[in-house]
């Protein structure tokens, strides 16, 4: 009897770890239920919520700008503005015709002008002046007669490491609604890169940019933020003792939306490794989920993968929500699906907006 049980258990383990035959009790007992789960798709509606897709790629960044109460999604090749109600109100494609140079805060700079996404109707704002293209202004005059004068009287000041001139940085000033572009002198070090940040230092003093307050969203369930690199608290903490590396980590975030994995059905596998005799090391298939928000549940399914021999299911899913202090300003949240390989993909990657559609 004992031997028979052992043989059955070994056979079960071998089938589960070495083939795409699914013997999971959850799948066997709930097959009819899972067949009713909707595919992750362009639009899904349930109870008082609508979820719709706005990008087609993985790892789009999502930021919130509390002053004007809007979200900005950057997902190549698009910049997309979402209002506080979850509506897409503006989209800018980074096409060759745009002559894109840089994306700074809620501004997109081009060779011809700047798009301000905080504006009610964003449009290109052409430069009123472009100064020092030939680098004839000395460092002293640049600091005292140009930078200092413009900085003190501007409501927006942006620093950029990316211009159409080789080895030249630029400072953008907005005065009375008009943009001035000031190139740095050749071989100057006023504008420089420090990690991923572009800084300005003059006479040993750090000069801050003037722009809008911005915050990344967070998936509290997975301790992950909505920047394009999907930083986690575990990654940030060793570098963030003074909260300068990633200031948003000090914020409290809401956690009303949660994804729960119900089951995973194997469909195919890979056998990577030079000496691997054909033993699966990664299974790919369909995962079944519950998305719970405010006492409502959406059942859906999409492609996922799982390491063999009892590995964790890699869902590639995040539910990103606002910092708690802004939660009353908007009931919008975002689901992202960041499937990271073209093997067994279903082309459903992207950012999905979840909005309340009323009672």
N, C-alpha and C positions, 0 to 999 in steps of 0.2 A: 504493500500500500504506500509506504513512505517513498519507495523507489519510484513508483508510478507518479506520485506528486512531484518529485524532483524532476523527473523526465518532462512532465508537462510544463513545469516552470521554466526549465531550460529551453524547451521548444518555443514557449511564449516569448522569452527574452530574445532568442535568436531571430524569430520572425519580426518582432518589433524593432530590433536594432539592425537587421540585415536585409529588410525588404520593404516594399511600399504597401504591404498588406496591413490594414489598420485593424488592430484588435483592442483598441482603447475602449474600455467600458462606456465612457462618456459618449463616444461616437456610436457605439452599437446600440445603446439604450435610447439615444436621443436623435436618431437618424432623421425621423420625420420632422422633428422640431427644427433641426439645422437646415433642412432643405428649404425652409420658409425664410431664412435669413437673406436679406437683400445684399446684392453686390455693392461694394463701395463704388459710387458712380457720381455723375455730374450733379445730381440733385436728389436729395432724400428728405422726406417730410414726415414728421410724427408729432402727435399731440400739438403742442404750441411752438414747435421748433421747425426750422428749415435749415438744412445744411447744403451748401452749394460750393462747387469747385471754382477757384479763381486762378490757379497756376497749374502748370503741367510738369514741374520739375521737383526734385528732392531738395531739402535744406534751404527753402526760402526763408529769409529773415523777416521778422515781424516786430515792429516797434509801435509804441503808443506815445502820442504827443498831447499831454493834458491841457495845455493852454487853449488849443483849438479843438480838442476832443476828437481826434481822428487817429486812424491806424495807417501805417505805411508798410507795404510788403515789397521787398526787393527779391525778385526771383528771375534770374536771367532768362530772356532779355527784357523783362518788364519791371517797371515801378508802378505800383497800384495803390491808390488812396481809397480807404474804406472809412465811411463815416461812422458815427457813434451808434447808429441803428443797424450797422452791418451791411450797408449798401455800397456797392462799388461805384464811386462817383468820378474817378479819373484814372486813366491808364496811359502810361508813356512807354513806348517801345524804344529800346536802345538799338536803333537801326543805323546804318551808315549815314543816312541823311541827317540824323540827329547831331552828329559830330560830338559825341559824348566825351567828356573829359573826366568827371569825378562825381561821386555822390557823397554829399556832406550833410549830416543831420537830415533835415527835410528839404534839402536843396539839391538839384541836379545841375551841374555846370556843363556847359557846352562851349564850343569855340565862338558861338554867336551871342550867348546870353545865359540866363539862369531861369530854371523853373522852380518856383516856390510852392511846394505841395501844401503848405498851410493856407494858401489863398483859397477863397471860396471857389474860384474857377481858375485853376493853374494854367498858365500860358508862358511862353518864352518872354522874358523881360530882357531886352537888348541892352548892351552896355552903353552907358552915356559917355564914358571915357575909358580908354585903355592906355595906361601910362608905363613908360620905361621899357618898351619893347626892345629898344636898342641898347639898353643898359648904360645910358650916359649919366645917370644920377649916381652920385657918390653915396657911400654908406651913410655918412653923417647927414647929408641933405635928405636922403631917403627916410631916415628915422625922424628927423626933426620937422621937416617941411611937408612931408607927405604922410607917412604912417601915423605919426602923432596927431596931426591935424584931423585926418580922416577918422581915426579910431574914436576920438572923443566925441565926434558929432554923428556917428553912425549908429543905427539901431540893429544892424546885423553885420558881423565881421566873420569871414570864413577864411581858413588857411588851406591851401591845396598844394600837394606835391606833384600833381599831374596837370601839365599844361601842354600846349602845342609847340612850345619852344624847348629845345634840348637843354637839360641841366638848369632849368629856370623854374622857380616856384612862383606862386601868385597869392596875393591877398585880395579878397573881394569885400568891398564896403558898400552898404546900402544907405544912401542919404536921401531923405525926402522921397522915397520910393524909386530912386534911380541907383543903378549899380555902377560902381567904378572898379575896374580891374587894374591892380598895381603889381607889376612884375618885380621880383626881388633883384638886386644887383647881382651881376655875375660873381660866382665864387663866394657869395655871402652864405652865412649859416643861420640867418634869422628864422627861417622856416625849415624844420627838420622832422624826420620820422623817429618816433620812439615806440618801438613795437608796432602795434597797429594804429597808434594815435599820431596825428600830425600836430606838432607843437610850434609855438612861437616864443623865442627868447631874445630880448634886446637888452644890452648892457647888463647881462646877468639876471634879468628879471623875467619871470614867466608871464606872458601876456595871454590871458584867456580869450577864446573866441566869444562872439556874441551870437547866440543861436537859441533855438527853442529847447526847452526841457524835453528829454526823451527817455523812454524806459522800454526795456525788453519785457516780454511776457514770460511766464514760467509754467511748466508742467510740474506741479508740486508732487504728484504721484511718483514721478521718475526723477525728481530733483534736477530738471533740465530746463535751460533757457532757450528763448526763441531767436538767438543769433544764428547766423548761417553755419557756424561750427558746432552748434548744439552743446555749448558748455554745460557741464554738470557741476553741482556743488563740490563734489569730490575733486574735480580738476581745478576749480577756482581757488578753493580754500588755502592751499599752500602759498599762493601768490598774493593774497588779498587781505593781509593782516591790517592794513590801513585803509581798506575799501577804495583804493585808487585803481586797482587793476580791473575790477568789475563792480562798480558802485551799487548796482541793482541787487547784489546778493544780500545787502543789509535790509531790504524791504520784506514785508510780509505780503504774501499772495493769497488770493482766494483759491479754493479747491472744490468747486461745486460739480465739476465734470470729471467723471472717472471711467476709464476703459478697463473692463474685466475680460480676460481671455477664457472662453468656455471650453474650447476644444481645438485640436490641430489634426488635420487629415493629411497624411503623407501622400505625395503624388509622384515625386521623382527624387533623385539624390545624386550627389557627386562623390567621387572616390579619389580625392586628391592625395598626393604623396607619391614620390618616385618608386618606393618599394611596396606600395599598397597593392595587395593581391586582388582588390576589388571590393573591399569592405567599405560600406557607406560611412562617410564622416560628416555629411551634412544632408539633411532631408529638406525638401522644398514642397510646399503644398498650400492648403487653404486653412486659415485660422478663423474661428468664429468668435464674435465679440458681443458684449453688452456695453453700450455707451449710456451711462446713467447721468442725467442732469435734472435737478429739481424734481425728484420723484417721478420722472419719466424715463423710459428706456428705449433706445434704438438698438435693434439687433442687426448686425451686418457682418459681412465676411470679406476677406481679401487675402492676397498672397503673403505668406510669411515663411520663415525657415527655422529649423531646429537642429542643433548638433546631435549627432547620434549618441547612443548610450545614456539617455536621460538628460540631455542638455536642455538649457532654457530655450523657450520660444522667443525668437527675435521678431517683434511685431512691427518695428519701424514707425510706430504710432505715438503721437503726443497730443495731449489736449492742453493748449496754452491759454492762460487766463491772466487778467489784470492784477497789478498790485492792489492790495486790499483798500488802500486809501482812495483809489479811483473806481472801485467796483460799482459805486452808486451812479457813476457817470455813464456807464454803458453795460448792457447785458450780453455783449458780443464775446464769443470765445472762438478759438480756432483749433481745428484738428489738422495735423500734418501727417502725411504718409511719406516717409523718406526711404522707401525701398532702394537699396544701394547697389544692386547688381542687375545686369540685363539677362541673367539666367532665370528662366521661368517667371519673368515679370508679366504683369498684366496692364502696364502703362496707366496705372491709376495714381501715380505719384503726384504730389502737389499739396497746396494749401487749400483747406476747405473752411469756409466761414460758417459758423453756427449762430444763427440769429433767432430771436424771439419774434413770432408772428402774431402774438396776441391771443386772446381767449376766444 
